[in-house]
Amino acid sequence: MAAVPLYILLCSGEHEKIHMAAMMASVGAVSERPVEVFVSMNAIMAFARQKPDTNRYRGGAFSDLMKQKNVSDSITLFRQGRELGDLKIWACSMALDVTGWDEDRLESDLFDGALGLTKFLSDAEGGQFITL
Amino acid sequence: MSQRTKIDARGAFCPGPLMELIAGLKLVNIGDEIEVLSSDKGSANDIPEWVKKVHHELVGITQHDGVWSIVVRKAK
């Protein structure tokens, strides 16, 4: 039986939530489960191209712990999911409009493109949907 | 003849050891084995679960001084 696809709507700019999304997306994708991530709102800020690691992620106490203990970088984890599994990552077209960014402002070779929420929700029908 | 490759993932947190194992499996032949060394307790549970789910083979798992040795055979 084919695995139910997983759809993750990532809105939060908090390090903890971005990392949880990266963990779910990468592990799901390498477990023979199609995964799609839609990055919007504050979350898009963490995906700015060549942003210094020191201010890419903002979070609370657990974020500080992850940084102290050198937990793997969230974007690196997303990249591994793409390389090793069936993972697609979309940038919210509304978030790009509001920031005034084009896709070149986002981390390279990470996104499959820009997408509207309507299309993402339509694609997600029948899958498991998680919002962070 | 099958070969065994060792991946030292000590110090990496979940899901790092699993991701290193999967990357390693892409590079070896069917029947070859990979031994993952991990200090992450969660990965010691998660890797066997992943192996079962995607139908590879768990050869064995041992623990010594807080380090798990997890041996996986590529089955497909």
N, CA and C atoms of all chains as a GROMACS GRO file, in nm:
protein
  624
    1MET      N    1   0.084  -0.119   0.000
    1MET     CA    2   0.000   0.000   0.000
    1MET      C    3   0.088   0.125   0.000
    2ALA      N    4   0.057   0.219  -0.087
    2ALA     CA    5   0.139   0.340  -0.096
    2ALA      C    6   0.123   0.424   0.031
    3ALA      N    7   0.233   0.487   0.073
    3ALA     CA    8   0.228   0.570   0.193
    3ALA      C    9   0.147   0.696   0.167
    4VAL      N   10   0.078   0.742   0.271
    4VAL     CA   11   0.002   0.867   0.261
    4VAL      C   12   0.101   0.984   0.256
    5PRO      N   13   0.091   1.070   0.155
    5PRO     CA   14   0.184   1.183   0.147
    5PRO      C   15   0.169   1.276   0.267
    6LEU      N   16   0.279   1.340   0.302
    6LEU     CA   17   0.282   1.432   0.416
    6LEU      C   18   0.300   1.575   0.363
    7TYR      N   19   0.213   1.664   0.407
    7TYR     CA   20   0.219   1.805   0.366
    7TYR      C   21   0.244   1.891   0.490
    8ILE      N   22   0.351   1.969   0.485
    8ILE     CA   23   0.388   2.051   0.600
    8ILE      C   24   0.378   2.198   0.562
    9LEU      N   25   0.294   2.270   0.636
    9LEU     CA   26   0.281   2.415   0.616
    9LEU      C   27   0.367   2.482   0.723
   10LEU      N   28   0.479   2.538   0.682
   10LEU     CA   29   0.574   2.598   0.777
   10LEU      C   30   0.560   2.750   0.773
   11CYS      N   31   0.508   2.805   0.882
   11CYS     CA   32   0.486   2.950   0.889
   11CYS      C   33   0.576   3.017   0.992
   12SER      N   34   0.609   2.945   1.096
   12SER     CA   35   0.682   3.006   1.207
   12SER      C   36   0.829   3.031   1.172
   13GLY      N   37   0.881   3.142   1.223
   13GLY     CA   38   1.023   3.171   1.207
   13GLY      C   39   1.105   3.118   1.324
   14GLU      N   40   1.039   3.051   1.419
   14GLU     CA   41   1.113   2.998   1.535
   14GLU      C   42   1.201   2.882   1.493
   15HIS      N   43   1.324   2.886   1.543
   15HIS     CA   44   1.420   2.781   1.512
   15HIS      C   45   1.366   2.642   1.544
   16GLU      N   46   1.302   2.632   1.661
   16GLU     CA   47   1.254   2.500   1.705
   16GLU      C   48   1.153   2.442   1.603
   17LYS      N   49   1.064   2.528   1.553
   17LYS     CA   50   0.961   2.479   1.460
   17LYS      C   51   1.019   2.452   1.322
   18ILE      N   52   1.113   2.536   1.280
   18ILE     CA   53   1.178   2.510   1.151
   18ILE      C   54   1.255   2.378   1.157
   19HIS      N   55   1.321   2.355   1.269
   19HIS     CA   56   1.398   2.230   1.279
   19HIS      C   57   1.306   2.108   1.287
   20MET      N   58   1.194   2.123   1.357
   20MET     CA   59   1.098   2.011   1.363
   20MET      C   60   1.045   1.981   1.224
   21ALA      N   61   1.018   2.085   1.147
   21ALA     CA   62   0.971   2.065   1.009
   21ALA      C   63   1.079   1.994   0.927
   22ALA      N   64   1.204   2.034   0.947
   22ALA     CA   65   1.315   1.972   0.873
   22ALA      C   66   1.329   1.825   0.911
   23MET      N   67   1.314   1.795   1.039
   23MET     CA   68   1.324   1.656   1.084
   23MET      C   69   1.211   1.572   1.025
   24MET      N   70   1.088   1.622   1.035
   24MET     CA   71   0.975   1.545   0.983
   24MET      C   72   0.986   1.527   0.832
   25ALA      N   73   1.023   1.635   0.764
   25ALA     CA   74   1.030   1.629   0.619
   25ALA      C   75   1.138   1.532   0.572
   26SER      N   76   1.255   1.539   0.633
   26SER     CA   77   1.366   1.455   0.586
   26SER      C   78   1.343   1.308   0.622
   27VAL      N   79   1.300   1.283   0.744
   27VAL     CA   80   1.279   1.143   0.785
   27VAL      C   81   1.162   1.083   0.708
   28GLY      N   82   1.056   1.161   0.690
   28GLY     CA   83   0.943   1.111   0.612
   28GLY      C   84   0.985   1.078   0.470
   29ALA      N   85   1.060   1.170   0.409
   29ALA     CA   86   1.099   1.151   0.268
   29ALA      C   87   1.189   1.030   0.248
   30VAL      N   88   1.277   1.004   0.343
   30VAL     CA   89   1.367   0.887   0.327
   30VAL      C   90   1.300   0.758   0.370
   31SER      N   91   1.178   0.769   0.421
   31SER     CA   92   1.104   0.649   0.462
   31SER      C   93   0.998   0.613   0.356
   32GLU      N   94   1.030   0.647   0.234
   32GLU     CA   95   0.946   0.611   0.119
   32GLU      C   96   0.807   0.674   0.127
   33ARG      N   97   0.805   0.796   0.180
   33ARG     CA   98   0.679   0.870   0.192
   33ARG      C   99   0.698   1.004   0.122
   34PRO      N  100   0.617   1.036   0.022
   34PRO     CA  101   0.630   1.167  -0.042
   34PRO      C  102   0.599   1.280   0.057
   35VAL      N  103   0.682   1.383   0.055
   35VAL     CA  104   0.664   1.495   0.148
   35VAL      C  105   0.673   1.626   0.069
   36GLU      N  106   0.582   1.719   0.101
   36GLU     CA  107   0.592   1.852   0.043
   36GLU      C  108   0.586   1.955   0.156
   37VAL      N  109   0.671   2.056   0.146
   37VAL     CA  110   0.677   2.161   0.248
   37VAL      C  111   0.645   2.294   0.179
   38PHE      N  112   0.558   2.371   0.243
   38PHE     CA  113   0.519   2.504   0.192
   38PHE      C  114   0.568   2.607   0.293
   39VAL      N  115   0.663   2.690   0.253
   39VAL     CA  116   0.726   2.785   0.346
   39VAL      C  117   0.665   2.922   0.327
   40SER      N  118   0.608   2.977   0.436
   40SER     CA  119   0.541   3.106   0.426
   40SER      C  120   0.568   3.191   0.550
   41MET      N  121   0.510   3.311   0.554
   41MET     CA  122   0.517   3.403   0.668
   41MET      C  123   0.661   3.419   0.719
   42ASN      N  124   0.676   3.425   0.853
   42ASN     CA  125   0.809   3.448   0.910
   42ASN      C  126   0.911   3.341   0.872
   43ALA      N  127   0.863   3.221   0.845
   43ALA     CA  128   0.957   3.112   0.814
   43ALA      C  129   1.044   3.144   0.693
   44ILE      N  130   0.989   3.219   0.599
   44ILE     CA  131   1.062   3.245   0.475
   44ILE      C  132   1.194   3.321   0.503
   45MET      N  133   1.193   3.399   0.612
   45MET     CA  134   1.312   3.480   0.645
   45MET      C  135   1.435   3.392   0.673
   46ALA      N  136   1.411   3.274   0.730
   46ALA     CA  137   1.523   3.186   0.765
   46ALA      C  138   1.585   3.121   0.642
   47PHE      N  139   1.518   3.134   0.529
   47PHE     CA  140   1.566   3.069   0.408
   47PHE      C  141   1.634   3.166   0.312
   48ALA      N  142   1.665   3.286   0.364
   48ALA     CA  143   1.734   3.385   0.281
   48ALA      C  144   1.871   3.331   0.240
   49ARG      N  145   1.906   3.355   0.116
   49ARG     CA  146   2.032   3.303   0.063
   49ARG      C  147   2.152   3.364   0.135
   50GLN      N  148   2.245   3.277   0.172
   50GLN     CA  149   2.372   3.317   0.233
   50GLN      C  150   2.357   3.402   0.358
   51LYS      N  151   2.249   3.379   0.429
   51LYS     CA  152   2.231   3.450   0.556
   51LYS      C  153   2.330   3.393   0.657
   52PRO      N  154   2.398   3.475   0.734
   52PRO     CA  155   2.495   3.420   0.830
   52PRO      C  156   2.427   3.328   0.931
   53ASP      N  157   2.491   3.216   0.962
   53ASP     CA  158   2.432   3.119   1.054
   53ASP      C  159   2.401   3.182   1.190
   54THR      N  160   2.477   3.284   1.226
   54THR     CA  161   2.460   3.343   1.358
   54THR      C  162   2.325   3.411   1.376
   55ASN      N  163   2.264   3.459   1.267
   55ASN     CA  164   2.132   3.521   1.284
   55ASN      C  165   2.025   3.462   1.193
   56ARG      N  166   2.052   3.342   1.143
   56ARG     CA  167   1.951   3.277   1.058
   56ARG      C  168   1.832   3.229   1.142
   57TYR      N  169   1.862   3.173   1.259
   57TYR     CA  170   1.757   3.113   1.339
   57TYR      C  171   1.735   3.189   1.469
   58ARG      N  172   1.610   3.219   1.499
   58ARG     CA  173   1.574   3.285   1.624
   58ARG      C  174   1.480   3.195   1.702
   59GLY      N  175   1.510   3.176   1.829
   59GLY     CA  176   1.424   3.087   1.906
   59GLY      C  177   1.442   3.106   2.054
   60GLY      N  178   1.398   3.007   2.129
   60GLY     CA  179   1.402   3.014   2.274
   60GLY      C  180   1.514   2.929   2.332
   61ALA      N  181   1.488   2.878   2.451
   61ALA     CA  182   1.592   2.805   2.524
   61ALA      C  183   1.638   2.681   2.448
   62PHE      N  184   1.545   2.613   2.382
   62PHE     CA  185   1.586   2.491   2.311
   62PHE      C  186   1.669   2.524   2.188
   63SER      N  187   1.641   2.637   2.128
   63SER     CA  188   1.724   2.682   2.015
   63SER      C  189   1.867   2.704   2.061
   64ASP      N  190   1.881   2.768   2.177
   64ASP     CA  191   2.015   2.792   2.232
   64ASP      C  192   2.087   2.659   2.256
   65LEU      N  193   2.014   2.562   2.310
   65LEU     CA  194   2.074   2.430   2.336
   65LEU      C  195   2.119   2.363   2.206
   66MET      N  196   2.034   2.372   2.104
   66MET     CA  197   2.069   2.308   1.976
   66MET      C  198   2.196   2.370   1.918
   67LYS      N  199   2.207   2.503   1.932
   67LYS     CA  200   2.326   2.570   1.880
   67LYS      C  201   2.450   2.532   1.960
   68GLN      N  202   2.434   2.526   2.093
   68GLN     CA  203   2.548   2.490   2.178
   68GLN      C  204   2.598   2.350   2.148
   69LYS      N  205   2.506   2.259   2.121
   69LYS     CA  206   2.542   2.118   2.102
   69LYS      C  207   2.563   2.081   1.957
   70ASN      N  208   2.565   2.182   1.870
   70ASN     CA  209   2.592   2.157   1.729
   70ASN      C  210   2.497   2.057   1.665
   71VAL      N  211   2.370   2.069   1.700
   71VAL     CA  212   2.269   1.988   1.630
   71VAL      C  213   2.271   2.030   1.484
   72SER      N  214   2.252   1.932   1.396
   72SER     CA  215   2.267   1.961   1.252
   72SER      C  216   2.178   2.077   1.209
   73ASP      N  217   2.227   2.153   1.115
   73ASP     CA  218   2.158   2.271   1.065
   73ASP      C  219   2.026   2.232   0.996
   74SER      N  220   1.922   2.310   1.020
   74SER     CA  221   1.790   2.276   0.967
   74SER      C  222   1.790   2.273   0.814
   75ILE      N  223   1.854   2.369   0.752
   75ILE     CA  224   1.854   2.373   0.606
   75ILE      C  225   1.935   2.258   0.549
   76THR      N  226   2.042   2.221   0.617
   76THR     CA  227   2.119   2.103   0.575
   76THR      C  228   2.030   1.979   0.578
   77LEU      N  229   1.947   1.970   0.681
   77LEU     CA  230   1.856   1.856   0.695
   77LEU      C  231   1.753   1.854   0.581
   78PHE      N  232   1.700   1.971   0.547
   78PHE     CA  233   1.609   1.977   0.432
   78PHE      C  234   1.682   1.931   0.304
   79ARG      N  235   1.804   1.974   0.288
   79ARG     CA  236   1.880   1.934   0.168
   79ARG      C  237   1.900   1.782   0.164
   80GLN      N  238   1.932   1.724   0.279
   80GLN     CA  239   1.950   1.578   0.284
   80GLN      C  240   1.821   1.507   0.245
   81GLY      N  241   1.709   1.558   0.293
   81GLY     CA  242   1.580   1.498   0.257
   81GLY      C  243   1.556   1.501   0.108
   82ARG      N  244   1.595   1.611   0.045
   82ARG     CA  245   1.578   1.623  -0.101
   82ARG      C  246   1.671   1.529  -0.177
   83GLU      N  247   1.793   1.518  -0.127
   83GLU     CA  248   1.892   1.434  -0.197
   83GLU      C  249   1.860   1.285  -0.184
   84LEU      N  250   1.807   1.248  -0.066
   84LEU     CA  251   1.794   1.105  -0.035
   84LEU      C  252   1.651   1.054  -0.045
   85GLY      N  253   1.554   1.144  -0.057
   85GLY     CA  254   1.415   1.099  -0.058
   85GLY      C  255   1.329   1.182  -0.151
   86ASP      N  256   1.198   1.163  -0.137
   86ASP     CA  257   1.101   1.231  -0.222
   86ASP      C  258   1.048   1.352  -0.147
   87LEU      N  259   1.122   1.461  -0.152
   87LEU     CA  260   1.086   1.583  -0.080
   87LEU      C  261   1.084   1.702  -0.175
   88LYS      N  262   0.973   1.771  -0.173
   88LYS     CA  263   0.960   1.896  -0.249
   88LYS      C  264   0.938   2.011  -0.152
   89ILE      N  265   1.001   2.125  -0.181
   89ILE     CA  266   0.986   2.243  -0.096
   89ILE      C  267   0.942   2.360  -0.182
   90TRP      N  268   0.834   2.426  -0.138
   90TRP     CA  269   0.778   2.536  -0.215
   90TRP      C  270   0.785   2.665  -0.134
   91ALA      N  271   0.813   2.774  -0.200
   91ALA     CA  272   0.808   2.906  -0.138
   91ALA      C  273   0.671   2.966  -0.165
   92CYS      N  274   0.609   3.017  -0.062
   92CYS     CA  275   0.476   3.079  -0.076
   92CYS      C  276   0.488   3.204  -0.164
   93SER      N  277   0.408   3.209  -0.268
   93SER     CA  278   0.418   3.323  -0.360
   93SER      C  279   0.373   3.452  -0.292
   94MET      N  280   0.278   3.442  -0.199
   94MET     CA  281   0.235   3.562  -0.126
   94MET      C  282   0.349   3.615  -0.040
   95ALA      N  283   0.423   3.524   0.027
   95ALA     CA  284   0.535   3.568   0.112
   95ALA      C  285   0.642   3.636   0.027
   96LEU      N  286   0.663   3.585  -0.094
   96LEU     CA  287   0.762   3.649  -0.182
   96LEU      C  288   0.712   3.785  -0.227
   97ASP      N  289   0.582   3.796  -0.254
   97ASP     CA  290   0.526   3.925  -0.295
   97ASP      C  291   0.542   4.029  -0.183
   98VAL      N  292   0.511   3.988  -0.061
   98VAL     CA  293   0.514   4.083   0.052
   98VAL      C  294   0.658   4.127   0.082
   99THR      N  295   0.752   4.033   0.077
   99THR     CA  296   0.892   4.068   0.105
   99THR      C  297   0.956   4.141  -0.013
  100GLY      N  298   0.897   4.123  -0.131
  100GLY     CA  299   0.958   4.181  -0.250
  100GLY      C  300   1.074   4.098  -0.303
  101TRP      N  301   1.083   3.976  -0.252
  101TRP     CA  302   1.192   3.888  -0.295
  101TRP      C  303   1.152   3.812  -0.422
  102ASP      N  304   1.251   3.783  -0.505
  102ASP     CA  305   1.229   3.681  -0.607
  102ASP      C  306   1.296   3.553  -0.558
  103GLU      N  307   1.281   3.447  -0.635
  103GLU     CA  308   1.332   3.317  -0.589
  103GLU      C  309   1.484   3.315  -0.572
  104ASP      N  310   1.552   3.407  -0.640
  104ASP     CA  311   1.697   3.413  -0.626
  104ASP      C  312   1.742   3.459  -0.488
  105ARG      N  313   1.649   3.515  -0.411
  105ARG     CA  314   1.684   3.559  -0.275
  105ARG      C  315   1.680   3.444  -0.175
  106LEU      N  316   1.630   3.328  -0.220
  106LEU     CA  317   1.620   3.212  -0.131
  106LEU      C  318   1.742   3.121  -0.145
  107GLU      N  319   1.764   3.040  -0.045
  107GLU     CA  320   1.874   2.942  -0.050
  107GLU      C  321   1.873   2.868  -0.184
  108SER      N  322   1.988   2.858  -0.246
  108SER     CA  323   1.993   2.797  -0.379
  108SER      C  324   1.975   2.645  -0.373
  109ASP      N  325   1.918   2.593  -0.478
  109ASP     CA  326   1.900   2.448  -0.495
  109ASP      C  327   1.826   2.382  -0.378
  110LEU      N  328   1.735   2.458  -0.321
  110LEU     CA  329   1.658   2.402  -0.210
  110LEU      C  330   1.509   2.398  -0.243
  111PHE      N  331   1.463   2.501  -0.312
  111PHE     CA  332   1.321   2.512  -0.343
  111PHE      C  333   1.289   2.457  -0.483
  112ASP      N  334   1.168   2.402  -0.493
  112ASP     CA  335   1.121   2.355  -0.623
  112ASP      C  336   1.054   2.467  -0.701
  113GLY      N  337   1.033   2.581  -0.633
  113GLY     CA  338   0.974   2.695  -0.700
  113GLY      C  339   0.879   2.768  -0.606
  114ALA      N  340   0.807   2.865  -0.662
  114ALA     CA  341   0.707   2.938  -0.586
  114ALA      C  342   0.570   2.878  -0.615
  115LEU      N  343   0.483   2.882  -0.514
  115LEU     CA  344   0.353   2.817  -0.528
  115LEU      C  345   0.250   2.897  -0.449
  116GLY      N  346   0.127   2.898  -0.497
  116GLY     CA  347   0.018   2.962  -0.423
  116GLY      C  348  -0.043   2.865  -0.324
  117LEU      N  349  -0.103   2.921  -0.221
  117LEU     CA  350  -0.163   2.838  -0.116
  117LEU      C  351  -0.277   2.751  -0.172
  118THR      N  352  -0.351   2.807  -0.265
  118THR     CA  353  -0.464   2.732  -0.322
  118THR      C  354  -0.418   2.602  -0.386
  119LYS      N  355  -0.309   2.611  -0.461
  119LYS     CA  356  -0.256   2.490  -0.526
  119LYS      C  357  -0.202   2.392  -0.423
  120PHE      N  358  -0.133   2.445  -0.320
  120PHE     CA  359  -0.079   2.356  -0.218
  120PHE      C  360  -0.191   2.283  -0.144
  121LEU      N  361  -0.297   2.358  -0.107
  121LEU     CA  362  -0.409   2.295  -0.037
  121LEU      C  363  -0.479   2.192  -0.125
  122SER      N  364  -0.489   2.224  -0.253
  122SER     CA  365  -0.552   2.130  -0.345
  122SER      C  366  -0.470   2.002  -0.355
  123ASP      N  367  -0.338   2.018  -0.367
  123ASP     CA  368  -0.250   1.900  -0.375
  123ASP      C  369  -0.256   1.818  -0.246
  124ALA      N  370  -0.278   1.889  -0.133
  124ALA     CA  371  -0.272   1.822  -0.002
  124ALA      C  372  -0.397   1.741   0.030
  125GLU      N  373  -0.500   1.757  -0.050
  125GLU     CA  374  -0.622   1.680  -0.022
  125GLU      C  375  -0.589   1.531  -0.030
  126GLY      N  376  -0.626   1.460   0.074
  126GLY     CA  377  -0.597   1.317   0.075
  126GLY      C  378  -0.467   1.281   0.144
  127GLY      N  379  -0.387   1.383   0.174
  127GLY     CA  380  -0.263   1.358   0.246
  127GLY      C  381  -0.276   1.397   0.392
  128GLN      N  382  -0.169   1.374   0.466
  128GLN     CA  383  -0.167   1.418   0.606
  128GLN      C  384  -0.112   1.560   0.611
  129PHE      N  385  -0.178   1.648   0.684
  129PHE     CA  386  -0.145   1.790   0.682
  129PHE      C  387  -0.101   1.835   0.821
  130ILE      N  388   0.015   1.898   0.826
  130ILE     CA  389   0.069   1.945   0.954
  130ILE      C  390   0.109   2.091   0.938
  131THR      N  391   0.071   2.173   1.037
  131THR     CA  392   0.108   2.315   1.035
  131THR      C  393   0.204   2.346   1.149
  132LEU      N  394   0.311   2.416   1.117
  132LEU     CA  395   0.408   2.457   1.220
  132LEU      C  396   0.433   2.606   1.209
  133MET      N  397   3.168  -1.079  -0.341
  133MET     CA  398   3.180  -1.095  -0.197
  133MET      C  399   3.134  -0.965  -0.128
  134SER      N  400   3.050  -0.980  -0.025
  134SER     CA  401   2.996  -0.861   0.040
  134SER      C  402   3.102  -0.790   0.123
  135GLN      N  403   3.083  -0.661   0.136
  135GLN     CA  404   3.180  -0.580   0.210
  135GLN      C  405   3.109  -0.506   0.323
  136ARG      N  406   3.185  -0.467   0.423
  136ARG     CA  407   3.128  -0.389   0.533
  136ARG      C  408   3.198  -0.254   0.540
  137THR      N  409   3.116  -0.150   0.548
  137THR     CA  410   3.166  -0.013   0.560
  137THR      C  411   3.128   0.040   0.697
  138LYS      N  412   3.217   0.114   0.759
  138LYS     CA  413   3.186   0.171   0.891
  138LYS      C  414   3.161   0.322   0.879
  139ILE      N  415   3.053   0.368   0.943
  139ILE     CA  416   3.022   0.511   0.948
  139ILE      C  417   3.027   0.554   1.094
  140ASP      N  418   3.112   0.648   1.123
  140ASP     CA  419   3.124   0.697   1.260
  140ASP      C  420   3.035   0.820   1.277
  141ALA      N  421   2.917   0.801   1.335
  141ALA     CA  422   2.822   0.912   1.354
  141ALA      C  423   2.814   0.951   1.501
  142ARG      N  424   2.916   0.918   1.577
  142ARG     CA  425   2.916   0.956   1.718
  142ARG      C  426   2.914   1.108   1.731
  143GLY      N  427   2.833   1.157   1.820
  143GLY     CA  428   2.821   1.302   1.840
  143GLY      C  429   2.708   1.364   1.761
  144ALA      N  430   2.656   1.292   1.663
  144ALA     CA  431   2.545   1.346   1.582
  144ALA      C  432   2.412   1.314   1.651
  145PHE      N  433   2.322   1.410   1.648
  145PHE     CA  434   2.190   1.390   1.707
  145PHE      C  435   2.092   1.342   1.600
  146CYS      N  436   1.983   1.280   1.646
  146CYS     CA  437   1.875   1.234   1.559
  146CYS      C  438   1.825   1.348   1.470
  147PRO      N  439   1.806   1.328   1.341
  147PRO     CA  440   1.819   1.203   1.265
  147PRO      C  441   1.953   1.190   1.192
  148GLY      N  442   2.058   1.257   1.242
  148GLY     CA  443   2.187   1.256   1.174
  148GLY      C  444   2.241   1.117   1.142
  149PRO      N  445   2.249   1.027   1.243
  149PRO     CA  446   2.302   0.892   1.212
  149PRO      C  447   2.220   0.818   1.105
  150LEU      N  448   2.088   0.834   1.110
  150LEU     CA  449   2.003   0.771   1.009
  150LEU      C  450   2.032   0.827   0.871
  151MET      N  451   2.045   0.958   0.861
  151MET     CA  452   2.071   1.019   0.731
  151MET      C  453   2.208   0.976   0.677
  152GLU      N  454   2.305   0.962   0.766
  152GLU     CA  455   2.438   0.916   0.721
  152GLU      C  456   2.431   0.772   0.673
  153LEU      N  457   2.352   0.690   0.743
  153LEU     CA  458   2.334   0.551   0.700
  153LEU      C  459   2.272   0.546   0.560
  154ILE      N  460   2.167   0.625   0.539
  154ILE     CA  461   2.096   0.621   0.410
  154ILE      C  462   2.188   0.669   0.298
  155ALA      N  463   2.265   0.774   0.326
  155ALA     CA  464   2.360   0.821   0.224
  155ALA      C  465   2.463   0.711   0.194
  156GLY      N  466   2.505   0.641   0.296
  156GLY     CA  467   2.602   0.532   0.278
  156GLY      C  468   2.544   0.416   0.198
  157LEU      N  469   2.418   0.384   0.223
  157LEU     CA  470   2.354   0.273   0.152
  157LEU      C  471   2.344   0.300   0.002
  158LYS      N  472   2.335   0.428  -0.034
  158LYS     CA  473   2.328   0.462  -0.177
  158LYS      C  474   2.457   0.425  -0.250
  159LEU      N  475   2.567   0.414  -0.174
  159LEU     CA  476   2.698   0.396  -0.236
  159LEU      C  477   2.746   0.252  -0.240
  160VAL      N  478   2.674   0.162  -0.172
  160VAL     CA  479   2.721   0.024  -0.165
  160VAL      C  480   2.630  -0.068  -0.247
  161ASN      N  481   2.676  -0.191  -0.263
  161ASN     CA  482   2.600  -0.288  -0.342
  161ASN      C  483   2.503  -0.368  -0.255
  162ILE      N  484   2.403  -0.426  -0.320
  162ILE     CA  485   2.310  -0.514  -0.248
  162ILE      C  486   2.391  -0.628  -0.184
  163GLY      N  487   2.362  -0.654  -0.059
  163GLY     CA  488   2.433  -0.758   0.014
  163GLY      C  489   2.545  -0.702   0.101
  164ASP      N  490   2.592  -0.582   0.069
  164ASP     CA  491   2.695  -0.518   0.151
  164ASP      C  492   2.635  -0.472   0.284
  165GLU      N  493   2.724  -0.457   0.382
  165GLU     CA  494   2.678  -0.415   0.515
  165GLU      C  495   2.740  -0.281   0.555
  166ILE      N  496   2.665  -0.207   0.632
  166ILE     CA  497   2.715  -0.082   0.689
  166ILE      C  498   2.700  -0.088   0.840
  167GLU      N  499   2.808  -0.056   0.908
  167GLU     CA  500   2.804  -0.047   1.054
  167GLU      C  501   2.803   0.101   1.092
  168VAL      N  502   2.698   0.141   1.163
  168VAL     CA  503   2.688   0.280   1.209
  168VAL      C  504   2.722   0.284   1.357
  169LEU      N  505   2.816   0.370   1.392
  169LEU     CA  506   2.847   0.394   1.533
  169LEU      C  507   2.773   0.521   1.574
  170SER      N  508   2.692   0.511   1.679
  170SER     CA  509   2.611   0.625   1.719
  170SER      C  510   2.609   0.639   1.871
  171SER      N  511   2.619   0.761   1.918
  171SER     CA  512   2.606   0.788   2.062
  171SER      C  513   2.466   0.841   2.094
  172ASP      N  514   2.380   0.844   1.995
  172ASP     CA  515   2.244   0.896   2.011
  172ASP      C  516   2.147   0.782   2.040
  173LYS      N  517   2.091   0.784   2.160
  173LYS     CA  518   2.004   0.674   2.202
  173LYS      C  519   1.881   0.662   2.114
  174GLY      N  520   1.826   0.776   2.072
  174GLY     CA  521   1.707   0.773   1.987
  174GLY      C  522   1.734   0.702   1.855
  175SER      N  523   1.852   0.726   1.801
  175SER     CA  524   1.885   0.663   1.672
  175SER      C  525   1.898   0.512   1.687
  176ALA      N  526   1.936   0.466   1.805
  176ALA     CA  527   1.947   0.322   1.828
  176ALA      C  528   1.811   0.255   1.816
  177ASN      N  529   1.706   0.330   1.842
  177ASN     CA  530   1.570   0.278   1.824
  177ASN      C  531   1.517   0.307   1.683
  178ASP      N  532   1.549   0.427   1.636
  178ASP     CA  533   1.493   0.471   1.507
  178ASP      C  534   1.551   0.397   1.387
  179ILE      N  535   1.680   0.371   1.390
  179ILE     CA  536   1.741   0.306   1.273
  179ILE      C  537   1.682   0.166   1.249
  180PRO      N  538   1.670   0.081   1.353
  180PRO     CA  539   1.604  -0.049   1.328
  180PRO      C  540   1.461  -0.034   1.276
  181GLU      N  541   1.390   0.067   1.324
  181GLU     CA  542   1.253   0.090   1.278
  181GLU      C  543   1.252   0.127   1.130
  182TRP      N  544   1.347   0.212   1.091
  182TRP     CA  545   1.355   0.253   0.949
  182TRP      C  546   1.394   0.133   0.862
  183VAL      N  547   1.488   0.055   0.910
  183VAL     CA  548   1.533  -0.062   0.833
  183VAL      C  549   1.416  -0.158   0.807
  184LYS      N  550   1.334  -0.177   0.910
  184LYS     CA  551   1.218  -0.265   0.897
  184LYS      C  552   1.117  -0.206   0.797
  185LYS      N  553   1.097  -0.076   0.806
  185LYS     CA  554   0.996  -0.012   0.722
  185LYS      C  555   1.032  -0.018   0.574
  186VAL      N  556   1.159   0.001   0.543
  186VAL     CA  557   1.196   0.008   0.401
  186VAL      C  558   1.257  -0.124   0.351
  187HIS      N  559   1.251  -0.226   0.436
  187HIS     CA  560   1.285  -0.362   0.395
  187HIS      C  561   1.433  -0.384   0.362
  188HIS      N  562   1.520  -0.326   0.445
  188HIS     CA  563   1.659  -0.372   0.446
  188HIS      C  564   1.669  -0.475   0.558
  189GLU      N  565   1.791  -0.513   0.596
  189GLU     CA  566   1.805  -0.616   0.701
  189GLU      C  567   1.890  -0.564   0.815
  190LEU      N  568   1.839  -0.582   0.937
  190LEU     CA  569   1.919  -0.548   1.055
  190LEU      C  570   2.002  -0.670   1.092
  191VAL      N  571   2.132  -0.656   1.080
  191VAL     CA  572   2.223  -0.769   1.110
  191VAL      C  573   2.242  -0.781   1.260
  192GLY      N  574   2.257  -0.668   1.327
  192GLY     CA  575   2.275  -0.674   1.472
  192GLY      C  576   2.292  -0.537   1.531
  193ILE      N  577   2.270  -0.530   1.662
  193ILE     CA  578   2.288  -0.404   1.732
  193ILE      C  579   2.347  -0.433   1.870
  194THR      N  580   2.455  -0.365   1.902
  194THR     CA  581   2.520  -0.382   2.032
  194THR      C  582   2.550  -0.244   2.090
  195GLN      N  583   2.568  -0.241   2.221
  195GLN     CA  584   2.598  -0.114   2.287
  195GLN      C  585   2.712  -0.133   2.384
  196HIS      N  586   2.807  -0.040   2.382
  196HIS     CA  587   2.920  -0.048   2.473
  196HIS      C  588   2.964   0.094   2.509
  197ASP      N  589   2.967   0.123   2.637
  197ASP     CA  590   3.012   0.254   2.686
  197ASP      C  591   2.936   0.370   2.619
  198GLY      N  592   2.806   0.354   2.601
  198GLY     CA  593   2.725   0.463   2.547
  198GLY      C  594   2.734   0.479   2.396
  199VAL      N  595   2.796   0.383   2.330
  199VAL     CA  596   2.803   0.389   2.183
  199VAL      C  597   2.736   0.265   2.126
  200TRP      N  598   2.641   0.289   2.036
  200TRP     CA  599   2.571   0.178   1.972
  200TRP      C  600   2.638   0.145   1.839
  201SER      N  601   2.651   0.017   1.814
  201SER     CA  602   2.697  -0.032   1.684
  201SER      C  603   2.576  -0.098   1.618
  202ILE      N  604   2.533  -0.041   1.507
  202ILE     CA  605   2.415  -0.091   1.437
  202ILE      C  606   2.459  -0.135   1.298
  203VAL      N  607   2.441  -0.264   1.269
  203VAL     CA  608   2.486  -0.317   1.141
  203VAL      C  609   2.365  -0.347   1.054
  204VAL      N  610   2.368  -0.291   0.934
  204VAL     CA  611   2.255  -0.303   0.840
  204VAL      C  612   2.306  -0.362   0.709
  205ARG      N  613   2.231  -0.459   0.655
  205ARG     CA  614   2.265  -0.515   0.524
  205ARG      C  615   2.170  -0.457   0.420
  206LYS      N  616   2.227  -0.410   0.309
  206LYS     CA  617   2.146  -0.356   0.200
  206LYS      C  618   2.077  -0.471   0.129
  207ALA      N  619   1.944  -0.467   0.126
  207ALA     CA  620   1.868  -0.580   0.074
  207ALA      C  621   1.802  -0.553  -0.062
  208LYS      N  622   1.813  -0.432  -0.110
  208LYS     CA  623   1.744  -0.403  -0.237
  208LYS      C  624   1.811  -0.287  -0.307
   0.00000   0.00000   0.00000
